Each structure stands twice: as structure tokens, then as C-alpha cells.
């Protein structure tokens, strides 16, 4: 968890504003993350944490402000370009419902590769490797509904990492798990991302999960704040 | 932490010299805060006086380190009673954090800032504990978990208090 990340931010949201109807969700929030760095986004429910994550990931387009990824502004890309970027450069882990129930766990993990044009045999070979790293090889042939919550979430982490993303967005990744399973998922997510020098933007309201980060940004009423303590 | 009871518990396994006892304690319970020899011998002397341990042998050469201590039947009962008696839950509401939040509100300062700064300080320690867990053995993990859950409880309470700042501010005024 000690970051060796240095240099320019890989991804930066600057002065982001976003409203849903009359309700402002982001009111000038910002955040940056460097390669290999884990940044926790904390704050109460409804504070704008997830909206910030969605803007940074190019899922939502902010009303104003910039999202710079490796120097280019995501807000200026077309929907198609942003989709392509999400598929090739970003990985996602959510709290629930991210695996396709009709596919086996192996097919779920291989899916992002298949969508990127990788041949089935190669995609499944790489998916198997990731299931192995996440210690869930045994569920490869099962459907998500036949696995436990902890196993399903490890499969989801494998799927997020299989394409070798530069940034992983994790929104309450352990929210549905007990302490022990949550800890294992975080151990595996963070150690795997560190090995590939991927950055993680980790939305959580749990301090024990945030403790896996290198630093934290607090969002409240759509504004972000980072406290720098004296050494 | 009751050092006396912990030493008694260690003696329940087998009689030991004071030096062995200190080493066993430090290895299992005192990684962050090892015992001083003075503490060990002062505690043993108290336990001896109270009939909870006895000297089971003295090796030639004299000196306190040569005595071997064994737990007595009364000592075993004492350990059993200690283990079966719950610790008094610590009162949190009057602690420093509460005072700071209330004082911030009373003085018109930003109570959120108290929370954010405290969260940052708590998280710094929690990160160290999380790192230590990753490299430590099972004992380390259990000790760190306990500290982590306590720190988390402090933070959860502070978050809730902050969510109730409006209500609290009204009551204070």
C-alpha cells in the first residue's frame, strides 16, 4: 500500500459540476490519481462520491469542469470514444450485479477480452490465470448465482483486471461482504493492481477499506477536500 | 491489560523462570510494549505474596533469575475468574473527540474540519496497521484487527455525530 507513484497524475478531475435536474450532485469537486496509487473517496451517503467516480470514469459527462486522462480531456470525447476508453483502459468493480448471470464465471472474466476481439481460447486462458490469482479457480464452470458473495466479488475483480487496465474504479467493492471476505477481496484487489502499476479510485464509506489506500479525498455536499497532516 | 493475570496464564502452561516468563510475554503480548525486568519481578513478588504463585525450585547461584515459579491452585482459580469476567466497556461519549466536536460548535468553528482532520489521523494509523497485517503472522493480524475495529468505531461515531451537527448545535445553544 505504500505508493511508489510519482510524477504527473494519470487521471485528474478538475472543478467538476454535475446536477440531476435541480439537484446539484457535484459542486466543484476534484481528484487526481497517479499510476500505482490507491485513492479512497469517502463521505456520507448522497455526498456525490459515486457521481464523482462516474464522471472520472467517463460514464457520466459533467455539466462543467475537465477530466484529464493521460493529457486528453474525456469531456471532449464522443460517447463512442469514451466507451472504447472504458473498455480498454479502465476496470470496474461494483458492489452488486456486475456479472452476467447466464454466463459461467470463466466466461464472465473472459468477456471484456472477447469484446476487444481476443479469440476465445486465448481469452479463456487469460481469464483462467486471473481466476487463479484471485484464488477462485474452482468456480470457473459455475454461474454467478451458484457462488458465494465473496467468490462472486473475486470473480468481478478478476474481470476488472483481466484487460490490464490503467485505472480501476471500485465503488463499495466490499459493501455486501462480511469482514473476512471483504478483507480478502481488498488484499487481492490492491496487491494485483500494485503488481501491474494500475491506479485505483476506491469509493467507500468504510474506514477499514479506506485504510488500503495511499490517501483519501473526502466528498461532502458535492465538494471535495483532502486533509494533509503534518508528518 | 492485567500483567499479573497474563503472567499467571503463562505459568499455567508450565513453571518458568522470570526471564523465560518475560520472553514468553514479550513474544506473545508485548511486541509493541515489552515488559521491563523490574515489572516482571515486582509482579511475581506480588503474586507470591498473594499465594497465587510459589517458588518451585531454586537453582544454584542465587539471584532472582534462578527461581522457578509455578502457579498455585488459587492462581488457577484467579485466572479462570479473570477470563470469565467481561471487561468494563469504555465510555466513549465523554472522550476528547466528543469534547472537540462540541467545543467547535460552541465556538462557531467548523466541526466538519474536526472530523476530517481526525479521520485523516485515524486513517494514517489504520494504514500502518493494515500494512502490518499484510506482513505479520496470525497473532499480529488479530492484534491489528482489534485496533482497527476500535479506530473504525471512533470514526463511525464521529461521522454520525457530524451528521447530527445541526441537531447538536440546537441543543448546545
Interface residues (C-beta under 8 A of the other chain):
Chain A: X1 X2 X42 X44 X187 X205 X206 X207 X208 X210 X211 X212 X213 X214 X216 X218 X220 X225 X227 X228 X229
Chain B: X112 X116 X117 X119 X120 X121 X122 X123 X124 X126 X127 X129 X130 X131 X134 X148 X149 X151 X152 X155 X156 X159 X163
